[in-house]
Amino acid sequence: MAIVNVSDQDFTEQTSEGVVLADFWADWCGPCKMIAPVLEEIDSEMGDQIKIAKLDVDENQETAGKFGVMSIPTLLLFKNGEVVEQITGFQPKEQLEEVLNKHLS
């Protein structure tokens, strides 16, 4: 699966099935730029098991507000439409994989 860009309009639909890692980010955010290549690596290695959805918080404030996202990057892990984990700030790939693997079994 490729990383998909989502908006307020299709966020719920894109996160309703399976395991989805939603990345709340913005262009001006340094740590968001640092985590982007990490997410690309995870996508290339685990993309058959998870979907990664990126939501630009500047353009989609409704969804960010709905989930109480106050600082970015915030990663929300959805399993069949329910939030099962929240990760705020830059995390190394190993830590993200550990969290993801917990929910894949």
TIMARLUM-975295 format. One record per atom (N, C-alpha, C): atom name; residue number from 1; x negated, y negated, z. Coordinates in steps of 0.02 Angstrom, whole numbers, plus 50000, padded with zeros to 5 digits. Layout:
// residues N
+-------+-----+-------+-------+-------+
: atome : num :     x :     y :     z :
+-------+-----+-------+-------+-------+
:    CA : NUM :     X :     Y :     Z :
...
+-------+-----+-------+-------+-------+
END
This chain:
// residues 105
+-------+-----+-------+-------+-------+
: atome : num :     x :     y :     z :
+-------+-----+-------+-------+-------+
:     N :   1 : 49958 : 50060 : 50000 :
:    CA :   1 : 50000 : 50000 : 50000 :
:     C :   1 : 49956 : 49938 : 50000 :
:     N :   2 : 49980 : 49887 : 49969 :
:    CA :   2 : 49943 : 49825 : 49969 :
:     C :   2 : 49969 : 49781 : 50026 :
:     N :   3 : 49929 : 49732 : 50045 :
:    CA :   3 : 49951 : 49683 : 50094 :
:     C :   3 : 50004 : 49639 : 50060 :
:     N :   4 : 50061 : 49630 : 50093 :
:    CA :   4 : 50114 : 49589 : 50064 :
:     C :   4 : 50121 : 49523 : 50101 :
:     N :   5 : 50136 : 49471 : 50063 :
:    CA :   5 : 50152 : 49406 : 50093 :
:     C :   5 : 50227 : 49404 : 50103 :
:     N :   6 : 50248 : 49386 : 50163 :
:    CA :   6 : 50319 : 49385 : 50178 :
:     C :   6 : 50340 : 49314 : 50199 :
:     N :   7 : 50405 : 49302 : 50200 :
:    CA :   7 : 50432 : 49237 : 50218 :
:     C :   7 : 50490 : 49247 : 50268 :
:     N :   8 : 50517 : 49191 : 50292 :
:    CA :   8 : 50575 : 49195 : 50336 :
:     C :   8 : 50631 : 49236 : 50303 :
:     N :   9 : 50638 : 49229 : 50237 :
:    CA :   9 : 50693 : 49262 : 50202 :
:     C :   9 : 50687 : 49338 : 50201 :
:     N :  10 : 50626 : 49365 : 50193 :
:    CA :  10 : 50622 : 49439 : 50186 :
:     C :  10 : 50584 : 49473 : 50244 :
:     N :  11 : 50569 : 49436 : 50297 :
:    CA :  11 : 50529 : 49464 : 50352 :
:     C :  11 : 50563 : 49525 : 50383 :
:     N :  12 : 50627 : 49519 : 50400 :
:    CA :  12 : 50663 : 49573 : 50434 :
:     C :  12 : 50665 : 49635 : 50389 :
:     N :  13 : 50679 : 49624 : 50326 :
:    CA :  13 : 50682 : 49680 : 50278 :
:     C :  13 : 50614 : 49715 : 50272 :
:     N :  14 : 50560 : 49675 : 50269 :
:    CA :  14 : 50493 : 49703 : 50260 :
:     C :  14 : 50467 : 49739 : 50322 :
:     N :  15 : 50494 : 49724 : 50381 :
:    CA :  15 : 50469 : 49754 : 50443 :
:     C :  15 : 50518 : 49805 : 50473 :
:     N :  16 : 50569 : 49823 : 50435 :
:    CA :  16 : 50622 : 49865 : 50465 :
:     C :  16 : 50607 : 49940 : 50463 :
:     N :  17 : 50562 : 49963 : 50420 :
:    CA :  17 : 50549 : 50034 : 50414 :
:     C :  17 : 50475 : 50051 : 50422 :
:     N :  18 : 50462 : 50106 : 50457 :
:    CA :  18 : 50394 : 50130 : 50464 :
:     C :  18 : 50353 : 50087 : 50511 :
:     N :  19 : 50287 : 50091 : 50505 :
:    CA :  19 : 50241 : 50053 : 50547 :
:     C :  19 : 50216 : 49994 : 50506 :
:     N :  20 : 50229 : 49934 : 50532 :
:    CA :  20 : 50211 : 49873 : 50496 :
:     C :  20 : 50172 : 49827 : 50543 :
:     N :  21 : 50114 : 49805 : 50521 :
:    CA :  21 : 50074 : 49757 : 50558 :
:     C :  21 : 50086 : 49689 : 50528 :
:     N :  22 : 50118 : 49645 : 50565 :
:    CA :  22 : 50134 : 49578 : 50541 :
:     C :  22 : 50081 : 49529 : 50566 :
:     N :  23 : 50049 : 49494 : 50520 :
:    CA :  23 : 49996 : 49446 : 50536 :
:     C :  23 : 50025 : 49375 : 50529 :
:     N :  24 : 50032 : 49341 : 50586 :
:    CA :  24 : 50054 : 49271 : 50586 :
:     C :  24 : 49992 : 49228 : 50582 :
:     N :  25 : 49986 : 49188 : 50529 :
:    CA :  25 : 49924 : 49152 : 50515 :
:     C :  25 : 49940 : 49084 : 50483 :
:     N :  26 : 49886 : 49044 : 50474 :
:    CA :  26 : 49892 : 48980 : 50438 :
:     C :  26 : 49824 : 48965 : 50405 :
:     N :  27 : 49828 : 48926 : 50351 :
:    CA :  27 : 49768 : 48908 : 50312 :
:     C :  27 : 49713 : 48875 : 50353 :
:     N :  28 : 49732 : 48833 : 50401 :
:    CA :  28 : 49684 : 48793 : 50439 :
:     C :  28 : 49654 : 48830 : 50498 :
:     N :  29 : 49674 : 48892 : 50509 :
:    CA :  29 : 49655 : 48929 : 50569 :
:     C :  29 : 49591 : 48970 : 50557 :
:     N :  30 : 49537 : 48952 : 50591 :
:    CA :  30 : 49472 : 48986 : 50584 :
:     C :  30 : 49476 : 49061 : 50600 :
:     N :  31 : 49501 : 49079 : 50660 :
:    CA :  31 : 49505 : 49150 : 50677 :
:     C :  31 : 49549 : 49190 : 50628 :
:     N :  32 : 49599 : 49157 : 50598 :
:    CA :  32 : 49641 : 49191 : 50548 :
:     C :  32 : 49599 : 49211 : 50488 :
:     N :  33 : 49553 : 49166 : 50469 :
:    CA :  33 : 49509 : 49181 : 50412 :
:     C :  33 : 49460 : 49238 : 50430 :
:     N :  34 : 49441 : 49241 : 50494 :
:    CA :  34 : 49395 : 49294 : 50515 :
:     C :  34 : 49430 : 49363 : 50515 :
:     N :  35 : 49495 : 49363 : 50532 :
:    CA :  35 : 49529 : 49428 : 50538 :
:     C :  35 : 49553 : 49454 : 50469 :
:     N :  36 : 49559 : 49410 : 50420 :
:    CA :  36 : 49584 : 49430 : 50354 :
:     C :  36 : 49544 : 49488 : 50324 :
:     N :  37 : 49477 : 49484 : 50321 :
:    CA :  37 : 49440 : 49541 : 50292 :
:     C :  37 : 49446 : 49605 : 50333 :
:     N :  38 : 49455 : 49598 : 50399 :
:    CA :  38 : 49466 : 49657 : 50442 :
:     C :  38 : 49531 : 49691 : 50423 :
:     N :  39 : 49583 : 49651 : 50412 :
:    CA :  39 : 49648 : 49679 : 50392 :
:     C :  39 : 49643 : 49712 : 50323 :
:     N :  40 : 49604 : 49683 : 50278 :
:    CA :  40 : 49595 : 49713 : 50212 :
:     C :  40 : 49561 : 49781 : 50217 :
:     N :  41 : 49511 : 49786 : 50262 :
:    CA :  41 : 49478 : 49850 : 50273 :
:     C :  41 : 49526 : 49902 : 50300 :
:     N :  42 : 49565 : 49881 : 50350 :
:    CA :  42 : 49614 : 49927 : 50380 :
:     C :  42 : 49664 : 49949 : 50326 :
:     N :  43 : 49686 : 49902 : 50284 :
:    CA :  43 : 49733 : 49919 : 50231 :
:     C :  43 : 49703 : 49970 : 50184 :
:     N :  44 : 49639 : 49962 : 50166 :
:    CA :  44 : 49610 : 50009 : 50118 :
:     C :  44 : 49600 : 50078 : 50149 :
:     N :  45 : 49592 : 50081 : 50216 :
:    CA :  45 : 49580 : 50145 : 50249 :
:     C :  45 : 49645 : 50178 : 50274 :
:     N :  46 : 49694 : 50137 : 50295 :
:    CA :  46 : 49754 : 50164 : 50327 :
:     C :  46 : 49818 : 50144 : 50290 :
:     N :  47 : 49810 : 50116 : 50231 :
:    CA :  47 : 49867 : 50089 : 50194 :
:     C :  47 : 49922 : 50138 : 50177 :
:     N :  48 : 49905 : 50203 : 50178 :
:    CA :  48 : 49958 : 50252 : 50165 :
:     C :  48 : 50001 : 50264 : 50227 :
:     N :  49 : 49978 : 50241 : 50285 :
:    CA :  49 : 50014 : 50252 : 50348 :
:     C :  49 : 50048 : 50189 : 50374 :
:     N :  50 : 50020 : 50131 : 50357 :
:    CA :  50 : 50047 : 50068 : 50382 :
:     C :  50 : 50054 : 50018 : 50326 :
:     N :  51 : 50098 : 49970 : 50337 :
:    CA :  51 : 50104 : 49913 : 50292 :
:     C :  51 : 50079 : 49851 : 50330 :
:     N :  52 : 50043 : 49808 : 50296 :
:    CA :  52 : 50022 : 49745 : 50327 :
:     C :  52 : 50060 : 49689 : 50292 :
:     N :  53 : 50094 : 49648 : 50333 :
:    CA :  53 : 50133 : 49592 : 50308 :
:     C :  53 : 50105 : 49527 : 50336 :
:     N :  54 : 50090 : 49479 : 50292 :
:    CA :  54 : 50062 : 49415 : 50314 :
:     C :  54 : 50115 : 49361 : 50310 :
:     N :  55 : 50122 : 49323 : 50365 :
:    CA :  55 : 50172 : 49270 : 50368 :
:     C :  55 : 50137 : 49204 : 50384 :
:     N :  56 : 50139 : 49157 : 50338 :
:    CA :  56 : 50110 : 49090 : 50349 :
:     C :  56 : 50156 : 49051 : 50395 :
:     N :  57 : 50133 : 49036 : 50456 :
:    CA :  57 : 50177 : 49005 : 50506 :
:     C :  57 : 50195 : 48933 : 50489 :
:     N :  58 : 50153 : 48899 : 50449 :
:    CA :  58 : 50170 : 48831 : 50429 :
:     C :  58 : 50230 : 48829 : 50383 :
:     N :  59 : 50236 : 48880 : 50341 :
:    CA :  59 : 50291 : 48882 : 50293 :
:     C :  59 : 50351 : 48921 : 50318 :
:     N :  60 : 50343 : 48959 : 50372 :
:    CA :  60 : 50396 : 49003 : 50397 :
:     C :  60 : 50403 : 48997 : 50473 :
:     N :  61 : 50421 : 48937 : 50495 :
:    CA :  61 : 50423 : 48924 : 50567 :
:     C :  61 : 50481 : 48960 : 50602 :
:     N :  62 : 50533 : 48975 : 50565 :
:    CA :  62 : 50591 : 49008 : 50595 :
:     C :  62 : 50571 : 49077 : 50624 :
:     N :  63 : 50537 : 49117 : 50584 :
:    CA :  63 : 50517 : 49184 : 50606 :
:     C :  63 : 50466 : 49180 : 50663 :
:     N :  64 : 50418 : 49135 : 50657 :
:    CA :  64 : 50367 : 49127 : 50709 :
:     C :  64 : 50401 : 49108 : 50775 :
:     N :  65 : 50450 : 49063 : 50771 :
:    CA :  65 : 50487 : 49043 : 50831 :
:     C :  65 : 50528 : 49099 : 50861 :
:     N :  66 : 50559 : 49139 : 50818 :
:    CA :  66 : 50601 : 49194 : 50840 :
:     C :  66 : 50561 : 49244 : 50882 :
:     N :  67 : 50497 : 49254 : 50864 :
:    CA :  67 : 50455 : 49301 : 50901 :
:     C :  67 : 50411 : 49268 : 50953 :
:     N :  68 : 50421 : 49202 : 50963 :
:    CA :  68 : 50383 : 49167 : 51015 :
:     C :  68 : 50309 : 49161 : 51001 :
:     N :  69 : 50291 : 49158 : 50937 :
:    CA :  69 : 50220 : 49152 : 50919 :
:     C :  69 : 50197 : 49081 : 50933 :
:     N :  70 : 50152 : 49074 : 50982 :
:    CA :  70 : 50128 : 49008 : 51003 :
:     C :  70 : 50057 : 48995 : 50979 :
:     N :  71 : 50018 : 49047 : 50972 :
:    CA :  71 : 49949 : 49038 : 50948 :
:     C :  71 : 49935 : 49089 : 50893 :
:     N :  72 : 49890 : 49071 : 50849 :
:    CA :  72 : 49875 : 49116 : 50793 :
:     C :  72 : 49800 : 49127 : 50790 :
:     N :  73 : 49778 : 49182 : 50762 :
:    CA :  73 : 49820 : 49235 : 50734 :
:     C :  73 : 49856 : 49275 : 50789 :
:     N :  74 : 49918 : 49292 : 50776 :
:    CA :  74 : 49955 : 49340 : 50817 :
:     C :  74 : 49974 : 49397 : 50771 :
:     N :  75 : 49961 : 49457 : 50794 :
:    CA :  75 : 49980 : 49517 : 50757 :
:     C :  75 : 50035 : 49551 : 50796 :
:     N :  76 : 50091 : 49564 : 50763 :
:    CA :  76 : 50145 : 49602 : 50794 :
:     C :  76 : 50149 : 49669 : 50758 :
:     N :  77 : 50150 : 49722 : 50797 :
:    CA :  77 : 50156 : 49788 : 50767 :
:     C :  77 : 50229 : 49812 : 50775 :
:     N :  78 : 50260 : 49825 : 50718 :
:    CA :  78 : 50329 : 49848 : 50717 :
:     C :  78 : 50331 : 49922 : 50702 :
:     N :  79 : 50375 : 49957 : 50736 :
:    CA :  79 : 50389 : 50026 : 50720 :
:     C :  79 : 50464 : 50032 : 50710 :
:     N :  80 : 50484 : 50044 : 50648 :
:    CA :  80 : 50555 : 50047 : 50629 :
:     C :  80 : 50594 : 49985 : 50653 :
:     N :  81 : 50565 : 49927 : 50643 :
:    CA :  81 : 50599 : 49864 : 50657 :
:     C :  81 : 50591 : 49838 : 50728 :
:     N :  82 : 50561 : 49877 : 50773 :
:    CA :  82 : 50552 : 49855 : 50842 :
:     C :  82 : 50479 : 49836 : 50854 :
:     N :  83 : 50468 : 49781 : 50891 :
:    CA :  83 : 50399 : 49762 : 50909 :
:     C :  83 : 50374 : 49809 : 50963 :
:     N :  84 : 50318 : 49842 : 50950 :
:    CA :  84 : 50290 : 49889 : 50998 :
:     C :  84 : 50223 : 49864 : 51027 :
:     N :  85 : 50192 : 49816 : 50994 :
:    CA :  85 : 50129 : 49788 : 51019 :
:     C :  85 : 50124 : 49716 : 50996 :
:     N :  86 : 50090 : 49674 : 51036 :
:    CA :  86 : 50073 : 49606 : 51015 :
:     C :  86 : 49999 : 49595 : 51031 :
:     N :  87 : 49963 : 49571 : 50981 :
:    CA :  87 : 49891 : 49557 : 50988 :
:     C :  87 : 49881 : 49484 : 50968 :
:     N :  88 : 49851 : 49446 : 51013 :
:    CA :  88 : 49839 : 49375 : 50998 :
:     C :  88 : 49764 : 49362 : 50993 :
:     N :  89 : 49745 : 49324 : 50942 :
:    CA :  89 : 49674 : 49307 : 50933 :
:     C :  89 : 49637 : 49359 : 50892 :
:     N :  90 : 49576 : 49342 : 50874 :
:    CA :  90 : 49535 : 49387 : 50834 :
:     C :  90 : 49518 : 49449 : 50874 :
:     N :  91 : 49524 : 49507 : 50842 :
:    CA :  91 : 49504 : 49571 : 50873 :
:     C :  91 : 49460 : 49608 : 50824 :
:     N :  92 : 49408 : 49642 : 50849 :
:    CA :  92 : 49368 : 49683 : 50803 :
:     C :  92 : 49409 : 49741 : 50776 :
:     N :  93 : 49388 : 49765 : 50719 :
:    CA :  93 : 49423 : 49819 : 50683 :
:     C :  93 : 49435 : 49880 : 50728 :
:     N :  94 : 49386 : 49899 : 50768 :
:    CA :  94 : 49392 : 49959 : 50809 :
:     C :  94 : 49451 : 49952 : 50857 :
:     N :  95 : 49459 : 49892 : 50887 :
:    CA :  95 : 49514 : 49882 : 50935 :
:     C :  95 : 49581 : 49885 : 50899 :
:     N :  96 : 49585 : 49856 : 50840 :
:    CA :  96 : 49647 : 49857 : 50802 :
:     C :  96 : 49665 : 49929 : 50783 :
:     N :  97 : 49615 : 49967 : 50761 :
:    CA :  97 : 49628 : 50037 : 50742 :
:     C :  97 : 49652 : 50078 : 50801 :
:     N :  98 : 49624 : 50064 : 50860 :
:    CA :  98 : 49645 : 50100 : 50920 :
:     C :  98 : 49719 : 50088 : 50934 :
:     N :  99 : 49741 : 50025 : 50929 :
:    CA :  99 : 49811 : 50007 : 50940 :
:     C :  99 : 49855 : 50040 : 50887 :
:     N : 100 : 49834 : 50037 : 50824 :
:    CA : 100 : 49874 : 50066 : 50769 :
:     C : 100 : 49880 : 50142 : 50778 :
:     N : 101 : 49825 : 50175 : 50793 :
:    CA : 101 : 49825 : 50248 : 50799 :
:     C : 101 : 49873 : 50272 : 50853 :
:     N : 102 : 49880 : 50232 : 50907 :
:    CA : 102 : 49926 : 50249 : 50961 :
:     C : 102 : 49998 : 50258 : 50935 :
:     N : 103 : 50015 : 50220 : 50884 :
:    CA : 103 : 50085 : 50218 : 50861 :
:     C : 103 : 50096 : 50259 : 50797 :
:     N : 104 : 50044 : 50289 : 50771 :
:    CA : 104 : 50051 : 50328 : 50709 :
:     C : 104 : 50070 : 50400 : 50721 :
:     N : 105 : 50058 : 50424 : 50781 :
:    CA : 105 : 50072 : 50495 : 50794 :
:     C : 105 : 50145 : 50508 : 50804 :
+-------+-----+-------+-------+-------+
END
